[in-house]
């Protein structure tokens, strides 16, 4: 497992992807953000490769024009308005492999990502911590939620221009793309690229680029903001003994 595992966990699903790959055959060499994922997901979800979706830097923080500021304000308003969210996801990891599963969000701060079999991985945030669990090995790793980009998606209320370091804003007929950059002393600089629908402002996809330049992209679909997830979904279990089988 490479040394950037902490940074990969900050990418939320990147660690899940890495752990899931450990259950399978050796993976091809990871690809950096300058390259698109080798394996594209099948319908109904079409992931936009980061190399294509990466918006050019349009200005230093605080120098965006009024149109860009208005776009970010609309994205912030959408993210703040969603208090519960249930749906499906497709993930493309740094090596181009595709995994799928379901996710559940309850603001503030709670989320659960469940990977479909054969992956034994699940990611749980309980409002304070984020854990990546391997159900088969009965192992888990815990980090503060405040140290991961998940906090931006799980905040009760957020103003992206005020609360984050927005480095890029762009829009076309399909997506509004906002790129956030943050630096941490221990793990370096990472980027979170969020893409929302240009017409409905619903979250469609995000890509996290870790400090080593590796991308993990997640697309979400079948979204439902009316379902209220079971609170037990967000309970981080006490670590168990390994399954003897």
C-alpha positions in Angstrom: 0.0 0.0 0.0 1.6 3.2 -1.1 2.7 5.9 1.3 0.0 8.3 0.3 -2.7 6.2 1.9 -3.6 9.0 4.3 -4.1 11.3 1.3 -6.0 8.6 -0.5 -8.4 8.4 2.5 -8.9 12.1 2.2 -10.1 11.3 -1.3 -12.9 9.4 0.5 -13.3 6.5 -1.9 -9.7 6.3 -3.0 -8.8 4.2 0.0 -11.9 2.0 -0.5 -10.7 1.4 -4.0 -7.2 0.5 -2.9 -8.5 -1.9 -0.3 -10.9 -3.5 -2.7 -8.1 -4.0 -5.2 -6.1 -6.0 -2.6 -8.8 -8.7 -2.9 -8.3 -9.1 -6.6 -5.5 -9.8 -9.1 -2.6 -7.3 -9.3 -3.8 -4.0 -10.7 -2.2 -2.1 -13.6 0.0 0.8 -12.8 -1.9 3.8 -11.5 -2.5 6.7 -13.8 -1.9 10.3 -12.9 -4.4 13.1 -13.5 -2.9 14.0 -16.8 -4.4 10.8 -18.2 -8.0 9.6 -18.4 -9.0 6.4 -16.7 -8.4 3.4 -18.9 -11.7 1.8 -18.2 -14.9 3.7 -18.8 -18.1 2.8 -17.0 -21.0 1.2 -18.9 -24.4 3.0 -19.1 -26.4 4.4 -17.4 -23.5 6.4 -15.9 -20.9 8.1 -18.1 -18.0 9.4 -16.0 -16.2 12.4 -17.5 -12.5 11.6 -17.4 -10.6 14.1 -15.2 -8.2 14.9 -18.0 -11.2 16.2 -20.0 -13.3 17.5 -17.1 -10.4 19.4 -15.4 -11.3 23.0 -15.7 -8.4 25.5 -16.5 -7.5 27.8 -13.7 -9.4 31.0 -14.4 -8.1 33.3 -11.7 -6.6 33.5 -8.3 -9.0 33.2 -5.4 -10.9 36.5 -5.1 -10.5 37.4 -8.7 -13.4 35.6 -10.3 -15.9 37.6 -12.3 -19.5 38.1 -11.3 -20.8 35.3 -13.5 -18.4 32.8 -11.9 -19.3 34.0 -8.4 -23.0 33.6 -9.2 -22.3 30.0 -10.4 -20.5 29.1 -7.2 -23.2 30.7 -5.1 -25.8 28.5 -6.8 -23.7 25.4 -6.2 -23.3 26.4 -2.6 -27.0 26.9 -2.3 -27.7 23.5 -3.7 -25.2 21.7 -1.4 -26.7 23.6 1.6 -30.3 22.7 0.7 -29.7 18.9 0.6 -30.0 17.5 4.1 -30.5 13.8 3.2 -29.4 12.0 0.0 -29.6 8.4 -1.0 -28.4 7.0 -4.3 -26.0 4.8 -6.3 -22.4 5.5 -7.3 -19.8 4.4 -9.8 -16.2 4.9 -8.9 -13.1 4.9 -11.2 -9.9 4.6 -9.2 -6.4 5.7 -10.0 -5.7 2.4 -11.9 -8.8 2.8 -14.0 -10.8 0.1 -12.3 -14.5 0.5 -11.9 -16.5 -0.3 -8.7 -20.1 0.4 -7.8 -22.3 0.6 -4.8 -24.8 2.6 -2.8 -24.4 5.7 -0.6 -26.4 7.4 2.2 -26.0 10.9 3.4 -27.5 12.6 6.5 -26.2 16.1 7.3 -24.3 17.3 9.1 -21.4 15.0 8.7 -22.8 11.5 8.2 -22.3 9.3 5.2 -22.0 5.6 4.3 -20.6 4.2 1.1 -21.3 0.5 0.6 -19.4 -1.3 -2.2 -21.2 -4.1 -4.1 -19.8 -7.6 -3.7 -17.2 -9.0 -4.1 -15.7 -5.9 -2.5 -15.8 -6.1 1.3 -15.2 -2.3 1.7 -17.4 0.3 3.3 -16.8 3.9 4.2 -18.6 5.4 7.2 -18.6 8.9 8.6 -20.5 9.4 11.9 -20.3 13.2 12.1 -16.8 13.4 13.7 -14.7 10.6 12.2 -14.4 8.7 8.9 -13.6 5.0 8.9 -12.7 2.7 6.0 -13.6 -0.9 6.9 -12.8 -4.2 5.3 -15.6 -6.5 6.5 -13.8 -9.7 5.3 -10.6 -8.9 7.2 -12.4 -7.1 10.1 -9.9 -4.3 9.8 -10.6 -0.5 9.8 -8.7 2.8 9.6 -10.1 5.9 11.3 -9.4 9.6 10.5 -11.0 12.9 11.6 -13.7 14.0 9.2 -12.3 17.5 9.4 -9.2 16.3 7.6 -11.0 15.0 4.5 -12.7 16.7 1.6 -15.9 14.9 2.6 -16.5 17.8 5.0 -17.4 20.0 2.1 -20.1 17.7 0.9 -21.4 17.0 4.4 -21.5 20.5 5.8 -24.9 21.6 7.0 -24.4 24.9 5.4 -21.5 26.0 3.1 -20.4 29.0 1.2 -17.7 27.7 -1.2 -16.2 31.1 -1.9 -16.0 32.0 1.7 -15.3 28.6 3.3 -12.9 27.0 0.8 -10.1 27.8 -1.6 -11.8 27.9 -4.9 -9.2 27.9 -7.7 -11.3 27.3 -10.8 -14.9 27.8 -12.0 -16.3 26.9 -15.4 -19.6 26.0 -17.1 -20.9 24.5 -20.3 -24.3 23.2 -21.4 -24.0 20.1 -19.2 -21.9 20.8 -16.1 -20.9 23.5 -13.7 -17.4 22.6 -12.5 -15.9 24.0 -9.3 -12.3 23.1 -8.2 -11.2 23.5 -4.6 -7.6 23.2 -3.5 -6.3 22.7 -0.1 -2.9 22.1 1.5 -2.2 20.2 4.7 1.2 20.1 6.4 1.4 16.4 6.7 0.0 15.2 3.4 0.5 18.0 0.9 -1.8 19.6 -1.6 -5.0 17.9 -2.9 -7.8 19.0 -5.2 -11.5 18.4 -5.1 -13.4 18.9 -8.4 -17.2 19.0 -8.1 -19.4 18.8 -11.1 -23.1 19.6 -10.9 -25.8 19.7 -13.5 -25.9 23.0 -15.4 -29.7 23.1 -15.2 -30.7 21.5 -11.9 -27.5 22.0 -9.9 -27.6 18.4 -8.7 -24.3 16.8 -7.8 -23.2 14.5 -10.6 -19.6 13.7 -10.1 -16.5 14.6 -8.1 -12.8 13.9 -8.6 -10.2 14.0 -5.9 -6.6 14.4 -6.9 -4.2 13.4 -4.1 -0.9 15.1 -3.5 0.9 12.6 -5.7 -1.4 13.5 -8.6 -3.6 10.3 -8.6 -7.3 10.7 -9.3 -10.3 9.0 -7.9 -13.6 9.9 -9.7 -17.1 9.1 -8.4 -20.3 9.7 -10.3 -23.7 9.5 -8.5 -27.1 8.7 -9.9 -30.6 7.6 -8.9 -30.6 10.4 -6.3 -33.4 10.7 -3.8 -33.6 13.6 -1.4 -36.8 12.4 0.3 -35.6 9.2 1.9 -34.4 9.4 5.5 -31.6 6.9 6.1 -31.6 4.6 9.1 -29.4 6.4 11.8 -27.7 3.0 12.5 -26.1 3.2 9.1 -23.8 5.9 10.4 -22.6 4.0 13.5 -18.9 3.1 13.3 -18.7 -0.5 14.7 -16.2 -1.5 17.4 -13.4 -3.3 15.6 -14.0 -7.0 15.4 -11.9 -10.1 15.1 -10.9 -11.3 11.7 -13.3 -13.8 10.0 -11.7 -17.2 10.4 -13.1 -18.5 7.2 
